Amino acid sequence: MKHHAAIAAMLALATGLAAQTATERIAISVNAKKAGAAIQPTMYGIFFEDINYAADGGLYAELIKNRSFEFTPDHLMGWHAFGRVEVRADGPFERNPHYVRLASMGHNDLWTGLQNEGFFGIGLHKDADYRLSLYARLADGSREQMLRVQFVDQNTQAEHQEFAQADIKVTTAEWQRYEVTLKSPRTIEKAQLRIFLCEKNGRSGRGTVDVEHVSLFPTDTWQGHRNGMRRDVAQALHDLHPGVFRFPGGCIVEGTTLDLRYQWKNTVGPVENRPINKNRWENTFTYRYFPDYFQSYGLGFFEYFQLAEEIGAEPLPVLNVGMACQYQNDDQAHAPATEQGLRQFIDDCIDLIDFANGDPATNEWARLRADMGHPEPFGLKYLAIGNEQWEKPYFDRLAIIAPAVRRAHPEIKLIGTSGPNAEDDHFRNGWAAMRELKADLVDEHYYRDIDWFRHSMNRYDNYDRRGPKVFAGEWACHDRGKKWNHAGASIYEAAFMTNLERNADVVHMATYAPLFSHIDGWQWRPDLIWYDNLHTARTASYYVQQLYMQHRGTHVLPTTVCLPGGQPAANPVAEGDDGVFASAVTDKTTGQIIIKVINTTARHQDISISLTGLKAKAMPTQAEVITLDCSDYDAENLPSRPERVAPRTTHMPWTAATVEATIPAKTFALYILS
């Protein structure tokens, strides 16, 4: 507490100081007379890709791995079978045909059953309810049988491994859905689910039962949806206040092969009949290898659209352009660059717009949306075609798909890509092609180290204002040799975003990436939100994004930064030297002026902030000051220590046109004036 009090004291604004001290301070001048460029509601947002167990095992609240026995080559992956268990392939769901047959061992004390390990275990909270559902039928003329389901702690030293239990009576030879609710009497991070084949008296089963689609959800999901999101993870998204939500990827949109690309039509309709897909990130890195990483598609396009609506973000789907991942295939594994060869990809785009926005009375895809529970349109405005492709193979295919989509839906803004890099020939050629194709926005990606960000603080100052707008679709900062979410990298992200903000006339969207990571199952760092099976951690980078999203404003205010003596601050900063960066906005809905000041140096900085162009009666009278202290360079928020770096808020009067303050080293200070 003393540390935070000291920071607050340093940030306190002083007035009435001798005039000559102004030349000893970094001077920040904000012209509040006339608002500049409008800031788009989509300016700051989030990007979801199913990497690092972001969907199954993460945001999607399903707790059972391989619930439909469809993983390959081992259909029992994630399950431990005992007794007489047979995998069969003539089940009730056409696109998920596999199920298991549990048959008697013929002895009272020989058991048949299954045990599921979940995603790095099954996390359960004390006194929370969990809904178990499955499809089952009696087989081989069997009479009524029971399935005894249990939560178990496989490694306990207690007398009993099981700590919650319920029985399901299977009564018919027809496939039927059964459901029970189990309450956990304890909090445990790595439980498992066990299923026994039983008789009514609890002895080993003497019949045969077929079992399919075993599913376990907490009843307390986000917004109470039965096929829902994990509440704490979705809440972290809501609390950002994002303006745009890009999904479902990323490289998974492309796929290692075209057959393995993400296909949105496989992700809608009843969850029991959504076919699984091998995740492109299963085997991308042999040094971070997860051979059981599949996509259940339980989190599908309906759920993405619904989540975007509930967190107040514009949905931004990304669809395949007829190409598999170029990194993994070079110029192979591409659909023919003809209208006939790309017909499926054109239809996917047009049908998706109809699914999101169409009239259920006249369109089959819109009827499916209505049948899934959302008769009103989702209001889709943007569509990205292609993810991170480059050069002629991409340009040729987009030149066929984009016009076809525009003819069908001219109201949709289309987004193309400038490739995987931020400054090479692929990037420059990509921008030239996107201008020629009249893309509405161009997607730029840059995962770069601190040095790159240090020297890119004016990246967008000289962009062509007449061309397509910028979508910084994937970006994040890391330090060399330190690819994790430490505070030292986050302060440069905060400084870089002043560059986005003051160039809001050309930058219309920016989404940090990746979004999620499971502490036991990651392939890529840094990531915005980390979690284990029970807890989440909002990183320092998360708080940087949140401060910008929650205080976006509506219009830019021209802002200058001058060194002591009046010399304009160098931007980008000189090699080996950091600086103070600032931007300002006004919010015409609230009347607030919001000033963001970032000190990336290793020492405190004395500053003055001047408001010009305001009449005395319009001058603010008070300031809310929110600070993010990133001076503990290696500090990282993890589920085991989630608030090591977090914003702090103080209040103070604002009593003059020019005020003075001291910004501590490596600190992001945000002033909300009213």
Secondary structure, DSSP 4 states (H G I P E B T S, - for coil): -HHHHHHHHHH--B-S--GGGGGGSEEEEEE-SS--SBPPTTSEEEE--S-SS-TBTTTB----TTTTS--SS-TTTTEEEESEEEEES--SBTTB--EEEEE--SSTT---EEEE-BTTBEEE-TT-EEEEEEEEEEETT---EEEEEEEE-TT--SS-SEEEEEEEEE--SS-EEEEEEEE-SS-EEEEEEEEEEE-TTSSBP-SEEEEEEEEEEESS-GGG-TT-B-HHHHHHHHHH--SEEEES-SHHHH-SSGGGS--GGGGSS-GGGPPPEE-TTSSS-GGG--TT-EE--SS-HHHHHHHHHHHT-EEEEEE--SB--HHHHTT-SB--SSTTTTHHHHHHHHHHHHHHH--TTT-HHHHHHHHTT--S-----EEEE-SS--HHHHHHHHHHHHHHHHHH-TTSEEEEE--S-SSSHHHHHHHHHHHHTT-SEEEEEEEEEHHHHHT-TTTTTTS-TTSPEEEEEEEEEEBTTB-S-BHHHHHHHHHHHHHHHHTTTTEEEEEES--EEETTS-SS---SEEE-SS-EEE-HHHHHHHHHHHT--SEEE-EEEE-TTSPBPPSSPPTT---EEEEEEEETTTTEEEEEEEE-SSS-EEEEEEEES--GGGS--EEEEEEEE--STT-B-BTTBTTSS--EEEEEE--SSEEEEEEPTTEEEEEEE-
